[in-house]
Amino acid sequence: MRRTARFLLAFAVALLLMLCFRTWAFTICTVDGEGLAPMLQSGDRVLVNRWTYGLRIGKPLGYGRIGKCQVQRGDLVAFYHPEQHDKVLICQCKAVPGDTILHDDKLLIVPGRITCAAADHYWMESIGQQNMIDSHLLGFISEELIIGRATTIIYSHNTREPFWRGWDSSRFLMPL
C-alpha cells in the first residue's frame, strides 16, 4: 500500500512539474504549411521558449510581462492568431517598433509605444509564398499576442504518412 502511495505521489509531482514547464517555460508547436520553408517544414515540432521576451501574464491580472525584452528583427516568433486565439502561427519578425517598411508601394510605419496604455506592434512575415498567413493578411501583430521565440526543431514527422513512417532524422533536435 505504501509503495502504491509513493508511486502516485511521484507521478502527481512529475505531472505537476511537466504542466508548469509547458505553461511557463516552453511549449511545443506543430508547423502546418510551408510559409517558412525551407527553414521550417510542415510536420516539424518546434520548441518555443516562452521566456525570451519575458514571462507573459494575462487574464485576470491584465496583460504584462515579467523580465520584458524586445523582439529582435529576424527572430522566429510564435504568436496567437489575432482572430482565432487557439491557433498559433510562427513567422519571422521583419520590422520592430519605429521601423518604416514598404508594402504594396505604400510606406508603413510600425507603431511604437506612444502612451503607457498603447502596446508595441511588429511586422511578421513568412519566407515562402505558398499559404502565407502573416502581416500581409493580418496586419501588425500586437506584443500581447506573442508567445515566444522558436528555438529548436524537436522532430519532424510527415502527418500524411503512417506513424511508423514519415520521420525525418536529419531534423531531430535541429537548432533554428
C-alpha positions as CSV (number, residue, x, y, z in Angstrom):
1,M,0.0,0.0,0.0
2,R,2.8,2.4,0.9
3,R,4.6,1.6,-2.3
4,T,1.4,2.5,-4.3
5,A,1.0,5.8,-2.4
6,R,4.7,6.7,-3.1
7,F,4.3,5.9,-6.8
8,L,1.1,8.0,-7.0
9,L,2.8,10.9,-5.2
10,A,5.8,10.7,-7.5
11,F,3.5,10.6,-10.6
12,A,1.5,13.6,-9.4
13,V,4.6,15.6,-8.7
14,A,6.1,14.7,-12.2
15,L,2.8,15.7,-13.8
16,L,2.7,19.0,-12.0
17,L,6.3,19.8,-12.9
18,M,5.6,19.0,-16.6
19,L,2.5,21.2,-16.6
20,C,4.5,24.1,-15.0
21,F,7.3,23.6,-17.5
22,R,4.9,23.6,-20.5
23,T,2.9,26.5,-19.1
24,W,5.7,28.9,-18.1
25,A,8.9,27.9,-19.7
26,F,8.5,26.2,-23.1
27,T,5.8,24.9,-25.3
28,I,5.7,22.8,-28.5
29,C,4.1,24.0,-31.7
30,T,3.4,22.0,-34.8
31,V,4.2,23.6,-38.2
32,D,1.3,23.3,-40.6
33,G,2.2,24.7,-44.0
34,E,5.2,25.8,-46.0
35,G,5.2,29.5,-45.1
36,L,8.8,29.3,-43.7
37,A,10.2,26.6,-46.0
38,P,12.9,25.5,-46.2
39,M,13.7,26.6,-42.7
40,L,10.6,25.1,-41.2
41,Q,8.6,22.4,-43.0
42,S,5.1,21.1,-42.5
43,G,5.2,18.4,-39.7
44,D,8.0,20.0,-37.7
45,R,7.5,20.1,-34.0
46,V,9.1,23.3,-32.8
47,L,10.2,24.2,-29.2
48,V,9.1,27.7,-28.3
49,N,10.9,29.5,-25.4
50,R,8.3,31.4,-23.5
51,W,10.9,33.4,-21.5
52,T,12.7,35.0,-24.5
53,Y,10.6,38.2,-24.4
54,G,9.6,37.9,-20.8
55,L,7.0,35.8,-19.0
56,R,3.6,36.7,-20.3
57,I,1.0,37.5,-17.7
58,G,-2.6,37.5,-18.9
59,K,-6.1,37.4,-17.5
60,P,-7.3,38.1,-14.9
61,L,-4.4,40.4,-13.9
62,G,-4.3,42.2,-17.3
63,Y,-1.6,42.0,-19.9
64,G,2.1,42.4,-18.8
65,R,5.5,40.7,-19.0
66,I,7.9,39.9,-16.2
67,G,11.5,40.5,-17.4
68,K,10.4,42.1,-20.6
69,C,12.8,42.0,-23.6
70,Q,12.1,43.4,-27.1
71,V,11.5,41.1,-30.1
72,Q,14.5,41.4,-32.5
73,R,14.4,41.8,-36.2
74,G,15.0,38.3,-37.8
75,D,13.6,36.3,-34.8
76,L,11.3,33.4,-35.5
77,V,8.3,34.3,-33.3
78,A,5.4,32.2,-32.2
79,F,2.2,34.2,-31.7
80,Y,-1.6,33.7,-31.4
81,H,-3.7,34.4,-34.5
82,P,-5.3,37.8,-33.9
83,E,-8.8,36.5,-34.6
84,Q,-8.5,32.8,-33.8
85,H,-6.8,32.8,-30.4
86,D,-6.5,29.0,-30.3
87,K,-4.4,29.0,-33.5
88,V,-0.6,29.5,-33.1
89,L,1.5,30.9,-36.0
90,I,5.3,31.1,-36.4
91,C,6.7,33.9,-38.6
92,Q,9.9,35.9,-38.9
93,C,10.0,39.4,-37.4
94,K,10.8,41.8,-40.3
95,A,10.1,45.1,-38.6
96,V,10.2,46.4,-35.0
97,P,8.5,49.5,-33.5
98,G,9.9,52.6,-35.1
99,D,10.8,50.9,-38.4
100,T,9.4,52.1,-41.8
101,I,8.6,49.4,-44.3
102,L,7.4,49.4,-47.9
103,H,4.3,47.3,-48.6
104,D,2.3,47.5,-51.8
105,D,4.1,50.7,-52.8
106,K,2.9,52.3,-49.6
107,L,5.2,53.4,-46.7
108,L,4.1,51.9,-43.4
109,I,5.4,52.8,-40.0
110,V,5.4,50.1,-37.4
111,P,3.7,51.8,-34.4
112,G,5.7,52.2,-31.3
113,R,4.8,53.0,-27.7
114,I,3.0,56.3,-27.7
115,T,1.4,56.2,-24.3
116,C,1.7,53.8,-21.4
117,A,-1.5,52.2,-22.5
118,A,-0.5,51.5,-26.1
119,A,1.0,48.2,-26.9
120,D,4.0,47.6,-29.3
121,H,3.4,46.1,-32.7
122,Y,5.6,44.1,-35.0
123,W,5.5,43.2,-38.7
124,M,5.8,39.4,-39.2
125,E,6.4,37.7,-42.5
126,S,6.6,34.2,-43.9
127,I,9.5,33.4,-46.2
128,G,7.7,31.2,-48.7
129,Q,5.0,32.4,-51.0
130,Q,2.6,29.5,-50.5
131,N,-0.1,29.6,-47.9
132,M,1.2,32.8,-46.3
133,I,-0.5,33.8,-43.2
134,D,1.5,36.8,-41.9
135,S,1.3,40.5,-41.6
136,H,0.4,40.9,-45.2
137,L,-3.0,39.4,-44.3
138,L,-3.2,40.0,-40.5
139,G,-1.6,43.5,-40.2
140,F,0.7,44.4,-37.4
141,I,1.0,41.9,-34.6
142,S,0.5,43.2,-31.1
143,E,3.0,42.3,-28.4
144,E,0.1,40.8,-26.4
145,L,-0.3,38.0,-28.9
146,I,3.4,37.0,-28.8
147,I,4.1,33.7,-27.1
148,G,7.9,33.4,-27.5
149,R,10.8,32.6,-29.8
150,A,11.0,29.4,-31.8
151,T,14.4,27.9,-30.9
152,T,14.7,24.2,-31.9
153,I,13.0,21.7,-34.2
154,I,12.5,18.8,-31.8
155,Y,11.5,16.3,-34.5
156,S,9.8,16.2,-37.9
157,H,7.1,13.8,-38.9
158,N,5.1,13.9,-42.2
159,T,1.5,13.8,-41.0
160,R,0.3,12.2,-44.3
161,E,2.4,9.1,-43.5
162,P,1.5,6.4,-41.0
163,F,3.1,6.7,-37.6
164,W,5.9,4.2,-38.2
165,R,6.9,6.1,-41.4
166,G,7.5,9.7,-42.3
167,W,10.1,10.5,-39.7
168,D,13.0,12.9,-40.9
169,S,16.0,12.1,-38.7
170,S,18.0,14.9,-40.2
171,R,15.8,17.4,-38.5
172,F,16.0,15.8,-35.0
173,L,16.9,18.5,-32.4
174,M,17.9,21.0,-35.1
175,P,18.6,24.5,-33.7
176,L,16.9,27.4,-35.5
